[in-house]
Amino acid sequence: QVQIVESGGGLMQPGGSLRLSCVVSGFTLDAYAIGWWRQVPGKEREAVICISSRGSTIYADSVKGRVAISRDNAKNTVYLQMNSLKRDDTAIYYCAATQISCGSSFYEYDYWGQGTQVTVSS
């Protein structure tokens, strides 16, 4: 059975850092591009950063210079490192997988996790 589980969210101070983890099972991680998305209630789901099966990455302008993504295929895990956190980073963060590419739309992702809440507040 396919499963994606995100973890690492919580309450953070502005300017702080955190690392989110995405552990997958039921499919071969190295055959997929993995993207991190985030969503605030009432807003469209936003693509944050994505890593391809070959290791190349793309990211949103809003997080440029503050985030990094990495993957460990042997551990079936993808990480999202976030630094210099802003209040606008507050959202539910989702990990998703697609066999197409990091340029895929929301509807082209095959699998999604349940999300982990990140709250940035002082």
C-alpha positions in Angstrom: 0.0 0.0 0.0 1.3 3.4 -1.0 2.0 5.8 1.9 3.6 9.2 2.4 4.2 10.5 5.9 5.4 14.0 6.6 6.9 15.0 10.0 8.8 17.8 11.7 6.3 20.6 11.7 5.5 22.7 14.8 5.6 26.2 16.3 8.7 28.2 15.3 10.0 31.7 15.9 10.5 34.1 13.1 14.1 33.7 11.9 14.3 30.2 13.1 14.9 27.0 11.1 13.4 23.5 10.8 13.7 20.4 8.8 10.7 18.4 7.5 10.9 14.8 6.6 8.9 12.8 4.1 9.1 9.0 4.3 7.5 7.0 1.5 6.6 3.4 1.1 4.8 1.3 -1.4 6.7 2.7 -4.4 10.3 3.2 -5.5 11.3 6.7 -4.5 14.1 7.1 -7.1 11.7 6.7 -9.9 9.7 9.8 -8.8 10.1 13.5 -8.6 9.2 14.7 -5.1 7.7 18.1 -4.4 6.9 20.0 -1.2 3.7 22.0 -1.3 2.0 24.2 1.2 -1.5 25.5 1.8 -3.2 28.1 3.9 -7.0 27.8 4.5 -8.8 29.7 1.8 -5.8 29.9 -0.5 -4.5 27.8 -3.5 -2.0 25.1 -2.7 1.4 26.5 -3.5 4.5 24.6 -4.9 7.5 25.3 -2.6 10.3 23.2 -3.9 10.8 20.0 -5.9 13.6 17.5 -6.5 13.7 15.3 -9.6 14.6 11.7 -9.8 18.0 12.9 -11.1 18.5 15.3 -8.2 17.8 18.6 -10.0 15.7 21.1 -8.1 13.3 24.0 -8.7 11.8 26.3 -6.1 9.4 29.2 -5.6 10.6 32.8 -5.6 9.1 33.3 -2.2 11.5 30.8 -0.6 14.6 31.4 -2.8 17.8 31.3 -0.6 15.9 30.0 2.4 15.1 26.4 1.6 16.8 23.3 0.4 15.6 19.9 -0.6 17.5 16.6 -0.5 16.7 12.9 -0.9 18.0 9.7 0.4 16.7 7.0 -1.8 18.1 4.2 0.4 16.1 5.5 3.3 13.0 6.3 1.1 13.2 9.8 2.6 13.1 13.4 1.3 13.9 16.4 3.5 12.9 20.0 3.4 15.3 22.4 5.2 13.8 25.8 5.9 15.8 28.7 7.3 15.1 32.3 8.1 11.5 31.5 8.7 8.8 34.2 8.1 5.3 34.4 9.4 4.1 33.9 5.8 5.7 30.5 5.9 2.8 29.4 8.2 0.9 26.7 6.4 0.2 23.0 6.1 3.1 21.4 4.3 2.5 18.4 2.0 4.9 16.0 0.4 3.9 14.6 -3.0 5.2 12.3 -5.7 4.9 12.4 -9.5 6.3 10.2 -12.2 6.2 13.1 -14.7 8.5 16.0 -13.6 8.9 18.8 -11.1 7.0 21.0 -13.5 3.8 18.9 -13.1 0.6 20.6 -12.0 -1.2 19.8 -8.8 -3.4 17.3 -10.5 -0.4 15.4 -12.0 1.0 14.3 -8.7 0.2 10.6 -8.0 0.6 10.5 -4.3 0.1 12.9 -1.4 0.8 12.8 2.3 -1.6 14.1 5.0 0.5 17.2 5.7 2.3 18.6 8.7 1.5 22.0 10.2 4.2 24.7 10.4 3.4 27.8 12.4 5.8 30.7 12.5 4.9 33.2 15.2 6.4 35.3 18.0 
